[in-house]
Amino acid sequence: MKKKGRRGHGEGTVTQRKDGRWQGAFYSEDGKRHFVYGSTQQETLVKLRKAQREDEQGTLATGPNLKVDAYLQQWLEEVQKPTVRISTYVKYKKLINTYIVPALGGYQLQKLMPQHIQALYTKMGKKGLSVKTIQNVHGLLHNALDNALRWNMVSRNVTSVVKPPRIRKKEKQVVNLEQARVLMLAARGERLEMFIALALTTGMRRGELLALRWSDVDLDSRVLHVRRTVDFIARYGYVENEPKTERSRRDILLPLFVINMLKAHRVSQREQRLKVGKKWVDLNLVICGLEGNYLNPRYILKMFSKLLQSAGLPHMRIHDLRHSVLSLLVGMQIDPLSVQELAGHEDITTTLGIYGHVNYAMLQLIADKFDEVFKQDS
């Protein structure tokens, strides 16, 4: 027999099912009937009242109760793909299919709990995955569930009460002024000579350097225009994009010695083009492969490692050259706003953050200033 429970205060009913579980039911303001379930009458009544309050506040999940897998695929294809870069779309797709779906894909979206997500992060950590990867998964899930919240598919974003592991800030590897000179000398006559020279004097990102065209360089006025970036994406090949932010679109004044190097580099490139003939790919790139096409990032990494070895310099990432430029500018006592403009940082706090690992030079400058001011009192 179906055992009827008492009506709570207000609308809705609570009844016991044949399987022993309790069921609460009520009609929302749009006329649809909703159900909640519990193991006891009191638990079910509490859930019923919560659902009714959410209905009154407009936060009740009324959308289709998809599984996490189906929802994430829909969100990725319909919301993200039309609005984000291909590289971001590919990154999200990998995170979803590699880490999230195997662990959470079978859950109903509305039944996804904080402990499910916390268990995923714990499991990823035990497998030796980096904190950065776990943070990326957390960011993706938070973004996706925020969208589900806007669509009334869930009543809350459960990632808001889950704490992923914190990323410990690593010390960046940078070269000092003398090491920069050594690296520049080691690059002379090598395939990466122009790449290294521009990287060490402009602070440009690798993708910006590889997308640089001769039409972006005014040799007479000594100005370089950063207008695009390029990435190699598996199954898509080389993909060009505009810089991520407005500040990343910037103009850089080049040193005279770099202008002279560019002029010589252009002559050498024209000779190579004649040698290659019809095989030449006319992309008008400043830094390119032997047939005019994009220079392979893996090749750059390989050649860069050899250069560091031959110069007797410690191992570092190519992106560390960018940090090195900013560090060198600090040593030259260049003001942060000018460094921000050169680097194309959207926020001055990003620029100031770069200064953190080279504060010794600034501290010495401060100490010297105090010596100068107060030495007459000692």
N, C-alpha and C positions, 0 to 999 in steps of 0.2 A: 504493500500500500504506500501511496505517496503521502508523506507526512508534511502537513502544512506548518510552516513557522509563522510567527507573528509578523504582522506588518510593522515596519518601523515607523518612526515619525515621518510623515510625508508620503510621497508616492513610492511605488515599488513593492515587490513581493519577494519573500524568501521561502523556498520550499526545499524539501529533501527528495533527492532522486532515488530511483530503485537501487542504484549501485552504492548508496550510502552517502554520497557527496551532497553538499548543499548548493543550491542554485539561487542566485538573485536576479531579478529581471525588472526593467523599468523602460519607459518610453522617453526618448530624448525629445528636445524641443522641435526637431525636424520630423517627428512622428515615427522614427525608427526604434525598434525594440532592441535593447542591449542586455547582455547577460554577463554575470560575474560568478565565480565559483570558489568554494572553500571547503575545508574538511570539517568545519563546525559551523553552527548557525551564527554564532557571534562573529567569527572571522568573515563570513559571507556578508553579513550585515554591514560590517565596517567597509568592505570593498564596495558594496552597493552605495553607501553614503558618499564615499570618495568619488565614485563615478558620477553621481548626481551633482556633486559640487563642481566637478570638472565640466560637466555639461552646462551648468549655469555660468561658469566663467569662460566658456568657449574653448577650453583646453582638452576636451574629451577626444580621445583618438577614435575618429569615425571612418578613417580611410580603410582600404582593403588590408587585411592582416597577412601580408606577404611573409615569406621566409626571408631571413637576412640575405641569403644568396641572391634570390630573385630581386629584392629591393636594391641591393648594391649594384647589380648589373644594370638595372633601370636607371638608377642615379648616375652611374658612370657614363652611359651612352646618351641619355637624354638631357642631363643637366651639365655634366662636366665636359664631355667631348666637344660640344659646340662653342665652349667659352674659354677653354684652357689651351696652352701650347701642346703640340703633339708629344713633346718630351714629358710633360706633366701627365698627360693622359696615359702614356705607356707606363710611367712610374706607378700611377694609381692602379692600373690594371694588374701589374705584377704584384703589388702589395695585397690586393684583394684576392687574387687567385692562389698566391703562394702561402699567405699567412692567415688571412681572415676567414675565407670560405671553408677551408678544411676544419677549422676549430669552431666557427660560429654559424656557418652557412645553413645548418639544419634547424636552427631555432626560429620560432615565430618572432617576427620583429617586435610585436607588442609584449612578448614574454622575455625579451633579452634583459638580463639583469647585470648590475655592476660586477658581481662576482664572476660571471662568465667572462667578462672582458679582463678582469684582474688575473684570472687563471690563464688567459691567453698570454698576457705579458710575462707572467712568471714562467710559463713553459718556454717562451721565446728566449728568455734570459738563461734558462738552464741548458738550452741548446747552443749557447755561446753566441747568439746573435747580438749585434752591437746595440748600445743604448740608442744610437741615432735611428736605427731601423725600427725599434720599438716606438720611439717618439713619432716617427713618420706614420706608423700604423695608427697610433693614437690620434694624430692630427686628422688623418683621413676619416676615421670613424666618427670623430667629433663633428666634422664638417657634414658628413653624410646624415648623421642623426639629427643635426640641426635642421637640415632640409626636411627630414621625415616629420619633425615637430611642426614645421611651417605648413606641411601638407596634412596635418592632423592624423598622421598615421601612428604616432606614439604620443603619450601624454607627457613625457619628459625625455631629456637627453641623458641617458644613464652614464655616458662617459664623463659628465661633469663632476661625478663623485668618485672617479677612479684616477689615481695618481700614477702616471708612468714613471719609470726611473729617470733621475735627472742626469743631464749630460754634463760631465766634468770638462771644464774648459782646458784644452790642451795648449801647451806652449807652442807657438808657431816657430818654425825654423826659418830664420832670415839670414841674409848675408849683410855684412857690414860694408863700409865704403871700399876698403882694401880688397875684400873678397869679390865685390862687384867688379872691380877693375880686373882682377885675375880671371873672372868668368868671361868678361868681355874680350880679353886677350886670347883666351882659350878658344873662343868662338870664331876668331878671325879666319876667313877662308873656308869655314865649315858651312854646311847646308843651313844651319840654324842661326847664322850670324845676324841676319836682319831681324829675325824673330827675337833673339836675345837682346839686341840693341833697343828695339822698340819696347820690349817688356820692361827693361830696366830704366827706361827714361819716361815712360808714359803711365805705367801702372795699369795698362789695359789687361782685360781678362783674355784667356786663351781663345774663347769663341769670338771675341771682338777682333783679335789680331788675325784670325784665320778668315774672317769675313771682310777684312779691309780691302777696298778696291782703290785703284789708282785715282779714280774720280773723287775719292774721299780725301785725297792729299793735295794740298796747294803748296807746291815746292817754293813758289815765289814769296808767298806771305808766311811760309813756314808753319801753316796750320793744318792739323789733322782733324777730320770730322768723324766721330764715332756714331754710326747710324744703324748698324745691324750686328747680329751675332749669328754664329752657326754651330750646330751640334750634329754629331753622328748618332743616329738612332737606329737600333737593330730593326730590320725589315722595312725601314723607311729611307735609309740612306742619310745623306747630308740635308739638313733642314735649316733654312734661314729664318730668322725672326727679327723683329725690331727689339731693341733693348727692353728689359722688363719695366723700367720706370722712365719717367720723363727726364730725370737728372742723369740717367745713363746715356742719354743722347747729349753729347758734349763736344766741345772743341778743345783741342790741346795744342799749345804752342811748342814746336819741336826745337831742340838744340841745333845749332848750326852743323855740328859734326854728324848728326843723324840725317840732316838734309843732304849732306855730301854723300853719306852712305847710301841713301835712297836713290840718288842720281846714278851712282855707280851700279847699284843693284838693278835698276831699270835697264841699263845698257846690257848687263849680263843676262837679264831675263829675255831681252829681245834677241840676243844671240842664240839662246836656248830655243826660242820659238822658231827661228829659222832652221835650226838643226832638226827639230822635230817635224816641221812641215805640217801636213794635213792632220796629223794626230793631235795637234795642239787644241786644247779646250779653252775657248776664249771667254773666260769669266772675269778677265781684267783684275785678277787678284794680285795684291802686292806680295803676299807670301803664299806660294803655291807649290804643287808637285812638279815633277820634271816635265809633265805634259800640260801644265797650266791648270790642272784640276785642284780640288781642295787637298791640302796637306793632311795626311792621315794622322789623327791624334796619337795612335799607338806608335807610329814612326817617330813623332816628336818626342814622346816619352822615352823611347829607346835611345835616341840621339842625345837627349838632355842628360840622361843618366851617364852616358859615356863622357860628355863634356865635364860633368861634375867630377867624375873619376880622374880625368886627365888634368883637371885644374886642382886636384887635391882638396876638393870642397866636400862638406858633409852631404849626405843624401837629403833631398827635399822634393816637395811636389812642385810642379810648374806654377801652380797658383801661389806658392810661397814667394815667387819673384814679385808679385803684386804687393804682398805685405812688406817685402824688402824695400820697395820703392817708398812706401809710406814711412817706413822706419828711417830711411835715409833722409827724407825730408824733415823729419823731426830733428835729426842731428844737425840739419842745416838751419834750424830754428824758423821753419816756414809755419805761418799761422794755420790753425786747423781749418778755417773756412776755405782757404786756398787749396789745401789738401783734399777737402771734401769735393771741391769743384773738379779737381784733376781725377779723383777716383770715381766720381759719378755716384757717390753715396746719396741715398734719398734723405737720410737723417744724419745730422751732425754727431749724434751719439754713437753711430756706427763708426765714424771716423775716429772719434775720441777713444772708442774701445780698442782700436788698432794701436793706440799709443801706450796701452797698458804694459806691454812687454818691453818697452824701451824707455821707461820713465827715469832710468838712472842718469841719462844724459840731461834730462830736464831738471832732475833733482840737483845735479852738479851745478847747473846754471843758476838755480835758485840759491844754492849755498854760496856760490861766488858773488852773487849780487848782494847777499847779506854781508859778506866779508867787506865788500866795497863800501856799503852804506855805514857799517858800524865800526870799521877798523880804527877810526879816529878816537873812539871811546875806550879802546882796549889799552 
